[in-house]
Amino acid sequence: MQRVGLGHLTPDRPAVTLSGGESQRLRLAAALDADLSGLIYILDEPTAGLHPRDTRGLIDLLRQLRDRENTVLVIEHDPEIMRAADHIVDLGPGAGRQGGRVVAQGTPEQIAAVPASITGRWLTRPCTVTSRRRSGAGEPIRVFGARKNNLRDLQVSFPAGCITTVTGPSGAGKTSLVFGLLAGRDCPGPENGVTGCGRFGRVIRLTQTPPMRGKRSNVATYAEVWTPLRALFAASPEAKARGLTERDFSFNAPGGRCETCQGLGTVPSDLLFFADAEQVCPVCGGQRFSPEVLAVKCRGITVSEALGLTVEEAAGLFGNSKKLNRPLQLLRRVGLGYLTLGQTLPTLSGGEAQRLLLARELLGSAGREQLYLMDEPTRGLHPEDVRNFLTLADELVEAGGTLILVEHDPQVILHSDWIVDLGPDGGENGGCLLFAGTPQELLARGTGATADCLRELCENRRPLAKTE
């Protein structure tokens, strides 16, 4: 359990309070104890929420499972796990409709030799510090005498107008510091005191379970694309000839929508003793709207077909509309170009939902000072998507935002302007401030697990040799 980063757990910790990554690693530790062979183990992102120090222990455990004549299949984005694999299957070349094909497969070195593999290109990149660095703007956020949960009388500052990453092993106190204290706004005092948050117009919290709306909300409505898109359809000559307005092109209001499914495209099927299932609406055939509305076309497609477009396709078709171009381009730049406009929010993954929230925040953040608190925003992201996220994070800062991230990803840590490192371990052995400064300073004089791992990564992660 210690080798997979669970040393901070107490024996009486209720299982329902564990994170997904903790639960998975706990099951992995139990499986190793069983000493079985001839099994297939399938792990979905076992490094989720794992400090780089513990990734090494996880790799050793996976190799033990393999050496016991088991087969281990791992869905993973972590470059260190990929480099340790015996065989990699790289899917792509993109996501959604642009994915689903085997781009490359073989050893890490063979993957690195395939030009079409984005994963291979990342395996050939060294681990380096971003050269650009912001020094902060105005009064910093200060925390005094932090004693929440396992925090040990912390005194720490966070520069405004910067990207700050809070690092440390699992259970070191990162969540208590960021979401337990900073999310509560200013609270002067000698114990658990916070100052400097009052300058921000809003404090925006993005956790692993961001608030999503009901099944009527989709990518188009949430990203502020649907209203201008409906306006385009309503402004077409065909719609005007039929006397149709923007309201008729809404699936949320009576008028032009199909009333059998009330614009959802599906109807519930009562299975009596089983959970209800959804089936395609027998009246509109899943097209959501009445025949009169579906007879109207804008740029060669119906409003129902517009909801079936991916963000990439919509940007190509409607990109010359000023009101549509900006949100569509933002969604593309955060790596969500493969989502369809009509995809409902409850079907998004945690990482997709966080990036959708960030793109929406950027749409209305210009000239406003806002504080963003994010809990592992790169969880489940490919290194290329992490790069896209960091581009977006830089834009949020340039628009007046201050970002404080709880994160383990070395790519994010080395890109940050400021690092706050907690430790030295988790639980009762955590809660201490080990370091506060820039990534360069952490590599030069930092102590503890984070500094040691980053130094080792920067020194040892050389580009893989490209072999045929």
Protein Blocks (a to p, Z undefined) as FASTA:
>chain_A
ZZnopampcfklcfklpcfklmmmmmmmmmmmnopghiacddehklgoiafklmmmmmmm
mmmmmmnopacddddfbfklmmmpmbdcdedjbghjlgopafbgcdfklmmmmmklmklm
mmmpccdddfbdcebecjddddehiaghjbghiacdddehiacddeddehilmmmmmmmm
mmnopaedjehpaehjlmpmbdcdddfbdcdddfkbcfklmnommmmmmmmmmmpmklmm
nopafklmpckbghjbcfklnonopacddehjaccdddddfklnonopafklmmpcgehi
afklmmmpcfklmmmmmmmpmklmmmmmmmmmnopampcfklcfklpcfklmmmmmmmmm
mmmmgopacddddehklgoiafklmmmmmmmmmmmmmnopacddddfbfklmmmpmbdcd
ddjbehjlgoiafbgcdfklmmmmpgcjklmmmmmmmmmmccddddZZ
